[in-house]
Amino acid sequence: MVSLTPNPSFSLTIRLQLPNTAGMLAPVVQAIADAGGNIGQIDLIEQSRKTLIRDITVDAFSTEHAGAIVEAVKALTDIVILDVYDRTFTLHRGGKISVQSKIPLKSQADLAMAYTPGVGRICTAIAENPHEVYSLTIKSNTVAIVTDGSAVLGLGNLGATGALPVMEGKAMLFKEFAGVDAFPICLATQDTDAIVETVKNIAPVFGGINLEDISAPRCFEIEARLQRELDIPIFHDDQHGTAIVSLAALMNALKLVKKSIDEIQIVINGAGAAGLAIARLLRKAGVNTIILCDSRGILSTTRPDLNPQKQEFAVEQSGSLADAMVGADVFMGVSAPGVVTPAMIKAMARDPIVFAMANPIPEIQPELVATDVAVMATGRSDYPNQINNVLAFPGIFRGALDCRAKTMTTTMFLEAASAIASLVNTTDLDKEHIIPSVFDERVAPTVASAVQRAARTDGVADD
């Protein structure tokens, strides 16, 4: 097992029975600690003269680790495990979202207005003036979260049903952070033409489309075609959300090391949807030197295997990731666990900035290079500086919906990144605080305002 920090995603509750005798809880706590578990809440469930029943919440770092913790408790004398609950699975049972009416139906009059016959008047009004759909239906505040399940998190091609829990979670984030009503649309096809046609056919209901967990390079074509053929904003979060938050974090990290964005050399490992989108946005932000790597090394002009998207970033230099990192100011990883070594970090330029964003296991463990980097960020919530897309997409869609944007533009993305970065004051900025918390209530409104301004500047707002 890779030793990571225990975290709530592998949280379990152990229900156990122990003698009602002083000191009997101590060996349980010690066994869990010795097994590397992180103890949370301890609850007394039932008590008699002879026995106690307690629930102990424990964070682990993997399923295997959770099993090892349970076995350590089982080995104790006079302790009986009654049940073990996986808290993450329990949270998901029955799904995480629901549809709720905004208007109570308490009388015949309510029913007559909300439904037939009164609703017929609304249908006619929209048919006569289609723009009224924004003011008379849910369209103005609704986003479709569309996936084919071909690239779910870092887990691979799990298919439509395997992707559904992620899309439900995404819908929760839209609602909680920006008040946007979002609904998961998991498609039982991975054919590009079929996906495009399906989304076009359901688009009348939605004010925006969030594409999610669709593998590269098909995701590029799907997004481009939908944006050409629909008059609502299309946003592939795996590309643009990651790029926006990465840029925001980089802006603040550069302030700490006193380097200019137009003079730095950046290495990006991972040339899929996220890596290519980060590279494109960094170029627009002023980065002049970008070396992009995939599993075969540097995207070099000498390589015949590059698709058109990768060819866009091909450079004359060739070699491995280690070769690319020599003298680099910034490393950004959206790739695979453990591909970066401490020696590779030490070969970078002075005050290196490292964003190791592979999840759940980063390209390099922060503990291994704590004294060798100026700034470290990951995709994990249990380390400082989490690069989390939830800082971007709720506010971006809030702004796009509120100004009825017809499309997404690069200016909107750049302004969103600047807005996120601006929320960390100069006095608060340090190597472990280059990005605001996802729970900072200022984030979504600030991003939304910036996006609206950019949309109006670019002439794509329709409010």
N, C-alpha and C positions, 0 to 999 in steps of 0.2 A: 504494500500500500504506500502511495505517496503521502508523506506527512504534511498535511495542510492544517490551517487553523480551523478548529471546529466551528460550524456555522448553522443557522436555523434551517437551511435547506435539507440537512440530514438530522433533524431534531426528532427525538422519540420520547415517549412517556413510558416509564417502567412502573407498573403497579405491582407492589410487593407486600407480602405479609411478613412481619417480624415480631419477635416476642416483646411484650410490653414491659421491657426492662431497661433501666437507664444504661446508656452507652451503646445500644444495639444499632443505632443509625450510623455511628462513626465508622465501623468497618465497611458499610455500604458506600459511604461517601469516599472513603479512601480507595476502595476497589475501583470506583468509577474514575477517580483522579489518576490512579496508577495506569489505567487503560487509556488515558489521554482524553477522556470526555470532559466537557465543560458543563457543570451542573447549573441549572436554572432554578425554577420554582420547585419547592417541596411542599406538598399538600397532605394534610391528614384527612383521609376519607372515612375511616371507621375505627372505633376504639372499643375494646372490651377489657376486662380485667387481665386477660392473658395475652391478647394480641393487638397489634396495630396494623392497619392497612394504609399505606402511603403511596402517593403518586410522585415520582421524581422525574422532572423534565431534564433531558440531557442533550446537548449538541454534540454531534460527531462530525467527521469530515468526509465520510463515504458510507455506503451501505455496509461494506465489509467491516469498517471501523465500528459502526453501530452494533453489528453482530458480536464483535469482540468485546464490547462493553457489556452487553447482555450476558455473555458467557462468563465474564469476570464476576458479575453479581451472582450468577447461578452457582458458582463454585463456593460461595460463602456458606458456612454452617448455620443452620437454624433460620435461613432466609429463604422464603418461597416466592418465586415470581408468579404472579397470577395472570398477568397479561402484559403485552408490549404493544403500544400504539405508535405507528409512524405518523407524526403530527402533520407532515406535508401531505400525505395521502388522505388523512382525515379532513384536512382543510379543503381538498378538492372534491370530496364526495358530494354528488348531486350537482356539480358544477359551481362556478364562482359568480355567475351573473344571472340576472333575471330581467324581465320586462315589467314595468310598473306603469299603471295609468296615471296621467297627470290630473285628470278630472274625475271626481267621484260621480257615480251614477246612482242617485238616490231617489229619483222620481221619473215618471213617464215623460215629463218635459225634458229632463236631462237626456234621456235616451233618444227622444225625437230630434234633439239638436245635434248630439254627438254622432248618432247613426241615422238610419232612415226614419222619416223622409228628409230631415233637414240637411243631412250630409250631401244630398243631391245638388243643392244650391252651390255648395262649395266646389263640387266636381265640375259643375258647369262654369263657374267663375275661373277656375284654373284652365279648363279647356279653351276658354275664350281669351285668356291672358296667361300663357304658360309661366311667366315670371312670378305670378302669384303663388306658385308652388313653394317658394321660399318663405313666404309669410304665413301661409295657411296650412303647412304640413311640417313634418319633422325634418325635411330635407336640409333646412338651414343649420341644423345642429347634429347631423348624423354622418358618420364615417363608416365605410365598409373596410374591414380588415381582411384582406384577401391573401390566401396562400394556397399552394398546391402540395405543401409538406415535403418539398424536395430538398430542403436544407434547413432542418429544424435545429436552432441553436448551434451547438457544435456536435450534434448527434447524428447528422446525416439525413438520408432520405427515409423519413418515417411515414410518409403518406399523409393523406388528408386527416384521417381520424387521429393519428399520432400527433398531429400539429395542433389539434383543437385546444388542449389545455393552455398552450402558449397564447393563442389568439384570445381566449377568454381572459387571461391575465392582462393582455394588452388593452382589452376593452375596459377592464377595471381601472387601469392607469389613466386612460383617456378621461373617464368620468371623474375619478378622484382628484386629478391634478388640473383639469381644465374644464370640467363640466360638459364634455362632449359625449354624446350618445354614440357609442361604437358597437358594431356587431360582427362576430366572427363569420367569415365566409370561407369555408374550407372546401376546395374543389377536388372532385374525384377524377382529375385528369392532370397530366403534366405536359399536355400538348399546347404549344405556344398559341396557335391559332384558336384553339378551343377556349383557352383562358381569356384571351383578348375579347372574343365574342361574348362569352358569359358575362364578363365585367361590364361590357357595353350594354348588355341587355338588362342588367340590374341597376345601372347607373341612375335612372330616374328617381330612385328613392334616396340617393345619397348626395351630400354636398362635397364629399371628398373620398378618395380611395387611398388607403394605406396598404401597400404591397409588403408582404412579410415572408421571410423564410422560403424564398424562391431561388433556386440555384443559379449561379453564373455559368455561361454567359446569357442564358435565356432571360434572366431578369432585366437585362439592359434593353432587349428588344421589346419585352412586354411593357415596360414603363414608357419607352419612347412612343410605341404605337398608341397606347391608351392616351397619352398626353396629346398626341396629334388629333385623335379622333373623338375626344370628349372635351367638354367645356367646363370641367371641374378639375381641381388640383389633384395630381397623382404624385404620391410620395413613397419611394421605396426606402423604408426605414433602415434596413441593413446597410444600404449605401449612405444615404444622406444624413440620417440621424447620427450614425457613428462618426461621419466626417465632421459634422457641425460641432459635436461635443469635443472631439479630438482637437479641432482648431481652437475652440474656446480655451481648453486646458493649455494648449501650446502657447497661446498669446500671453497667458499669465506666467507660465514657466519661463518664457524668454525674458520677461521683466526681471525675474529673480537672478538669472545668469547674465543679464545685461548684454544680450545678443540681439541683433536685428534679424527680422524674418527674411529679408532679402539676401542675407549673407550666409545663412546656415546651410549645412548639408544634411539632408534627411534620408534615412534608410527606412523603407516600409517593407516588412516581411508579410507576405500574404497578398496575392494578386487576384483575389476573388472580388465579389461585389464591394465589400467594405474597403479593401485596400486600394482598389482603383478609384473609388469615390473620394477617399481621403486624399489621394494624390491629385485628383482633379481640383478639389476645393483648395488645397494648399497652393497649387499653381495660381489660382484666381486670387488668393490672399497675398501673393507676392513671393512665394518660395521659388527660387531659381534652380536649385540643385536637388533633385529627387532620384534616388536609386531604388527601384522596386525589385523585390525578389519573390520568387515562388519556391516550390519544393525542389526545383532543379537549379536554383541559384539566381544570379542577377539576370533580369530581362535584358539580354544583350542583342544587339543588331545582328550578331552572328548566329543566333538561334533560329532554326527553321520551324519550330513548333509553336510559335506565339500566335494566338488568335488576334483579330484586329484590335480588340480592347487593350491587350498587353503590348502590341506593337506601338501603340500610342506613347508608351513610356520606355521603349527600348533605348539603351544607351550603348556607347562604343565599348565601355568597360565590360569585361566578362569575369566570371569567377563565382565563388561561393558567397553565402551570407556573411561569413567571417571576413572575406576580402572586402565586401561592401562596407562593413562597419568600421574599418580602419580610418580613423580621422573624422568620423561622422559626429555631428553635434547632437543629433536626435535619432533615436530608434523608436519606431512605432510598429508593434506587432499585432496583427489580426490573423494569426496563423495556427500554430500548434504548440502543445506543452513542451517545455524543456529544450527548445531549439537554440537557445542563446546560452553561452557559458560566461562565467566571470571574466575569463581571459578576453572574450570578445568585447565586453564592456570596458575593460581596462585599455583596449586598443582605440577607443573612441577619443574625440577631442576633449579638451579640458571642460569641466563642469557638464558632463553628459546628461541629457534628458532622456529618460527611458519610459515609454508607455508600453507595457507588456499586457496586452488586452485579451489574450486568449482566455477562454472561460471553459470550465472552472479552474483549470491549471494554467497559469501564465507561462509565457515563453521563458521566463527565468523567475525564480522565487525571489521576492524582494529582500529576504533575509541574507541572501548570498552576496548581495552587492550594496548593502546598506551604506557602507563608507566610500563606495566608489562612484556613486551617482549624485548629481546635484538635485535632481527631481525624479521621483518614481511615481508612476501611476499604473493601475491595473483595471480590469473589468470587474473586480470582486468588491463586495460591500464590506468585507472584514479587513481591508487595508485602506490607508488614506488615499485620497484622490481617485475615487471610482469614476471611470469614464462610462457613464450610464446614459443611454439614449432617452430615458424618461426626462432628462433635462431639456430635451429638444422637442420631440414630436407632439406632446400635448399642446404646448404653447404655439408651435408652428401651425397646427391645424386650427387652434382657437383663433389665431389671427387671420388665417386664410378664410375660414368660414365667416368671420365677422365682417370682412370686407368683400365677401363673395368672389374671391380670387378665381380666375379662370384657369390658372396654371401655377406651377411653382417655378421660381427663377433663382439663378445663382445669387443675385443680390439679396433675395430673401434669406438664403442660407447664410451668407456672409454676415448679414445684420443680426441674424439669430445668434450666431457664434459670438459676435461682439457684445450682444446683450447679456448672454450667459457669463462671459468673462467679466463684464462690468460689475457684476454683483459681488465680486470679491474685492473689497476695499484695499487700497494700498497698505493701510495699517494692519490689515488682517492677513495679507498675502505672505505665505511662507512655504517651505518645501513640502509640507504635508497639508497645505490648504491652497490649492490653485484653482479649485472648482467649487461652486456652491453645492450644498446638500440637496439631494432630490426632494427633501421635505421642506426646503426653503419656499415659503408661500409666495415669495416675490418672483420666482422663476417664470412660471407660465404666463402671468400677466405682462412681465417685462418682455419676454420673447414675443408674445402675441402683438404687443404694440410695435415692436421693431419690424415684425413681419408685415403688419398692415402698412406701415410707412413705406417699406420697400416695395410692396405690391402696387401702391399708388404711384410711387416714383417710376416704376417700370410700366405703368399703364395697364396692369392686368387685373386691377380691382374693378368690381362692378356694383358697388354699393351706392 
